[in-house]
Amino acid sequence: MLSSHNNALKMAADITDPFDLPGPSERPGLRDMDASMRCTICQEFYDAPVTLSCGHCFCSLCIRNSLAEKPECPQCRKSSSDVHFRPNPTVEQAVEAWKAARPCILKLLKETADLLSRANAAPVESHSRSSKPVKKRKRTQSVDSVASIELVEPQTAIKSSEGESVGEAVGCPICNKQVLYCNINTHMDSGCSKHVISRRSTQTTQATRWQGIFTGDNTSKGKQKSSGSEGSDAPLPKLAYGTMKEKAIRERLVEHGLSTHGDKAALVARHRQWVMMYNANLDKSEKNRKPLKELRKELKTWEDGSKSKKVIVEDTVAHERKYRSEFTDLVEKAKASSSAHKPPSVPISSPPLETTSDDAHVVPDSEDEAPK
């Protein structure tokens, strides 16, 4: 119970909202900036943003799920499909920068509000001291506090950027060969003979792949898929599940290291969701992509959530026997309600017999026998 409470508090702390920032009357543009960095489907910051042919931008996984239900843009209702997706790295970089700057902005706003509240609550000094030096002192304090905060962040950013660039491969300005950034000076001092990155293994691998394509030998490709290669940038194609046998779908799941439990409907749902999650992950920039292990965990979480929403009846005979009386009562109530609302039937009466002209002039036998 305590762990679930802690998880709920952690999730609540991770949730952000544009209204965390002051409105346009106090700080113009901040709230609108935060809202513009969010997907209109999930209302969260863009995750692997993609742009459709109509120009609207969404999270890749959000729009894939939306198009699976209805093949149109959720905003302008123009027909669309995943063929029209265009990854938007510019928006992705802007979102990353805003997410990094957002806590600092909130901190500065809070400190500014605290300074103003303390300034308003301070007692008024004697008339011998003018108000100008006091205002100047307060302004200096606020500027100093802001400057102290601004000086801390760039230093950490510089350290992180330097740490990331040390292991990058760069071209030597003398021989144009690929050398690690940390070894570039030693490489040039040695006459461009040391620390050169060899490309022989890469060329051999590419030659092997081309040979496999021409000879029809796809064993290496299958091994890469089954081992969950992290380096593949090719999106997974959509499958015609209606024409595939259950065995073929299970083989596809095994290639990606996924579970093969369940009937064909469960296998299709699992593979379809995996294709959407995998392709959405490719829409991110390479440094922001999640490992396949994490994607499999998210798929498991998605399956557990979808199972909890459905009531699965294992023994249908026992279920029918258990609720037979309730079902009978519902049927009787339905019959009673239908008969109560049924309009009353009008009795059909037989039409009266019509008398012909001959019958109207029939003369009794007694009159025929009367003397003329």
TAMOGI-V201422 format. One record per residue. NEAR is the number of other C-alpha atoms within 10 Angstrom. Layout:
{{NEAR} {NEAR}}
This chain:
{{6} {7} {8} {9} {10} {11} {12} {12} {11} {11} {10} {10} {9} {8} {8} {12} {13} {18} {12} {11} {19} {15} {14} {11} {7} {9} {11} {11} {14} {19} {17} {14} {13} {20} {17} {14} {21} {21} {20} {18} {13} {12} {15} {16} {23} {23} {23} {23} {28} {26} {18} {20} {15} {14} {10} {14} {23} {27} {25} {28} {21} {20} {28} {22} {14} {15} {17} {13} {9} {14} {17} {17} {21} {17} {11} {10} {11} {12} {13} {17} {16} {16} {8} {12} {19} {16} {22} {17} {15} {9} {18} {21} {12} {13} {20} {16} {11} {16} {14} {11} {12} {15} {11} {14} {14} {14} {12} {16} {15} {12} {15} {16} {12} {12} {16} {14} {11} {11} {13} {10} {9} {9} {8} {8} {10} {8} {7} {6} {9} {10} {12} {9} {10} {13} {12} {10} {11} {15} {13} {12} {13} {15} {13} {12} {14} {14} {11} {11} {14} {13} {10} {10} {12} {11} {11} {11} {11} {11} {10} {11} {11} {11} {11} {10} {13} {12} {13} {12} {17} {17} {14} {18} {11} {9} {11} {10} {15} {18} {23} {19} {16} {15} {16} {20} {13} {13} {18} {17} {10} {10} {10} {19} {11} {14} {17} {17} {12} {11} {9} {9} {9} {10} {11} {10} {11} {12} {12} {12} {16} {12} {13} {15} {12} {9} {9} {9} {13} {13} {10} {12} {14} {13} {12} {15} {17} {17} {13} {16} {14} {13} {9} {10} {12} {9} {14} {12} {9} {10} {13} {8} {17} {8} {7} {12} {10} {15} {11} {11} {18} {18} {14} {16} {19} {15} {15} {19} {16} {19} {14} {18} {10} {10} {9} {17} {10} {13} {20} {21} {12} {22} {23} {16} {16} {20} {17} {22} {20} {21} {19} {23} {23} {20} {24} {21} {15} {11} {6} {14} {16} {14} {14} {16} {12} {10} {16} {18} {11} {14} {18} {15} {12} {13} {15} {11} {11} {10} {11} {9} {8} {8} {7} {9} {9} {8} {8} {10} {9} {11} {11} {12} {10} {11} {10} {12} {11} {11} {13} {11} {11} {12} {12} {12} {12} {12} {11} {12} {11} {11} {11} {10} {8} {9} {8} {8} {6} {6} {6} {6} {6} {6} {6} {6} {6} {7} {8} {8} {8} {7} {9} {8} {8} {8} {9} {8} {8} {7} {9} {9} {8} {7} {5} {5}}
